[in-house]
Amino acid sequence: MRRTQGGDLVSAARPGLSAVVITRDNEATIRRCVGSLAFADEIIVLDSGSADATLEICRALGAHVHESADWPGYGPQKNRALDLATGDWVISIDSDEWLTPASAAEIARAIASSDAKAGYAIPRRSSFCGRVMRHSGWWPDYVVRLFRRDAGRFTDDRTHERVVVQGALGRLAEPIMHEAITDLDQMLLKMNAYSSASAQARAVQGRRATLATAVLHGAWTFFRTYVLRLGFLDGREGFMLAVANAEGSYYRYVKLMLLARKAVTRDE
């Protein structure tokens, strides 16, 4: 129960929940994503220049759609979306993710609990080229996505951002569903984009790399994914993922090496 300003006792409503999603040209997946968030009190979509039907789909599903003129990277963009939220709690998911009815119900129970934590890590069940990966470092893959709005903030990393929560963390059992990679074309596009962004971030930090560094990192990444993380139990997709991870790591450090070479050339 809570007391109003007039002194009357009324039943306390559950804390407000804001769902936040960042988008760009996601018409293929956004309906499933936003539709799964209908249980939230508000859905905030922050778009960065979609040229497809993403915004129309989001508006039709009742989301509050906002647009940004630039792309600062994943972490800063998610913080922009977070700043638009008004609920006591925030659930953040990506445009290629969605919640099941069971996970939505568990989230609602968690934030309504009298002993709720400051934030919660949720397991993520991801698929690669149509196969749900149960090994390879992809399961259970706990990610902090549910948190009190005044206690959590995304890091400013352009890629591989994460939520930092001030306070105790709990864990939920029902997973976020994630269609990570649908086909090899998408895999190559993501690998190129992520390796470039990661190389640039390392260059800004003053880090350097050689061809040997790139080869060793690539080889280690394959071994870790396929052997240590039991990727071989995920069948052919496990092998394909291990190769993709290795290539991404290799290209990250090759690009870092070439960025350093370009910097030296400019200084001469």
Secondary structure as the mmCIF struct_conf table of DSSP 4:
data_model
#
loop_
_struct_conf.conf_type_id
_struct_conf.id
_struct_conf.beg_label_comp_id
_struct_conf.beg_label_asym_id
_struct_conf.beg_label_seq_id
_struct_conf.end_label_comp_id
_struct_conf.end_label_asym_id
_struct_conf.end_label_seq_id
STRN STRN1 ARG A 2 ARG A 3
TURN_TY1_P TURN_TY1_P1 GLN A 5 GLY A 6
BEND BEND1 GLY A 7 GLY A 7
STRN STRN2 LEU A 9 VAL A 10
HELX_LH_PP_P HELX_LH_PP_P1 SER A 11 GLY A 16
STRN STRN3 LEU A 17 THR A 23
BEND BEND2 ARG A 24 ASP A 25
TURN_TY1_P TURN_TY1_P2 GLU A 27 THR A 29
HELX_RH_AL_P HELX_RH_AL_P1 ILE A 30 GLY A 35
TURN_TY1_P TURN_TY1_P3 SER A 36 PHE A 39
BEND BEND3 ALA A 40 ASP A 41
STRN STRN4 GLU A 42 ASP A 47
BEND BEND4 SER A 48 SER A 48
BEND BEND5 ASP A 52 ALA A 53
HELX_RH_AL_P HELX_RH_AL_P2 THR A 54 ALA A 60
TURN_TY1_P TURN_TY1_P4 LEU A 61 GLY A 62
STRN STRN5 HIS A 64 GLU A 67
BEND BEND6 ALA A 69 ASP A 70
HELX_RH_AL_P HELX_RH_AL_P3 TYR A 74 LEU A 84
BEND BEND7 GLY A 87 ASP A 88
STRN STRN6 TRP A 89 SER A 92
TURN_TY1_P TURN_TY1_P5 SER A 95 ASP A 96
STRN STRN7 GLU A 97 LEU A 99
HELX_RH_AL_P HELX_RH_AL_P4 PRO A 101 ALA A 112
BEND BEND8 SER A 113 SER A 113
TURN_TY1_P TURN_TY1_P6 SER A 114 ASP A 115
BEND BEND9 ALA A 118 ALA A 118
STRN STRN8 GLY A 119 ILE A 122
STRN STRN9 ARG A 124 PHE A 128
TURN_TY1_P TURN_TY1_P7 CYS A 129 GLY A 130
STRN STRN10 ARG A 131 VAL A 132
BEND BEND10 ARG A 134 HIS A 135
TURN_TY1_P TURN_TY1_P8 SER A 136 GLY A 137
BEND BEND11 TRP A 139 PRO A 140
STRN STRN11 VAL A 143 ARG A 148
TURN_TY1_P TURN_TY1_P9 ARG A 149 ALA A 151
STRN STRN12 GLY A 152 PHE A 154
BEND BEND12 ARG A 158 HIS A 160
STRN STRN13 VAL A 163 VAL A 165
BEND BEND13 GLN A 166 GLY A 167
STRN STRN14 LEU A 169 ARG A 171
BEND BEND14 ALA A 173 GLU A 174
HELX_LH_PP_P HELX_LH_PP_P2 PRO A 175 PRO A 175
STRN STRN15 ILE A 176 ILE A 181
BEND BEND15 THR A 182 ASP A 183
HELX_RH_AL_P HELX_RH_AL_P5 LEU A 184 VAL A 204
TURN_TY1_P TURN_TY1_P10 GLN A 205 GLY A 206
HELX_RH_AL_P HELX_RH_AL_P6 LEU A 211 PHE A 223
HELX_RH_PI_P HELX_RH_PI_P1 ARG A 224 LEU A 228
TURN_TY1_P TURN_TY1_P11 ARG A 229 ARG A 229
HELX_RH_3T_P HELX_RH_3T_P1 GLY A 231 ASP A 234
HELX_RH_AL_P HELX_RH_AL_P7 GLY A 235 ASP A 267
#
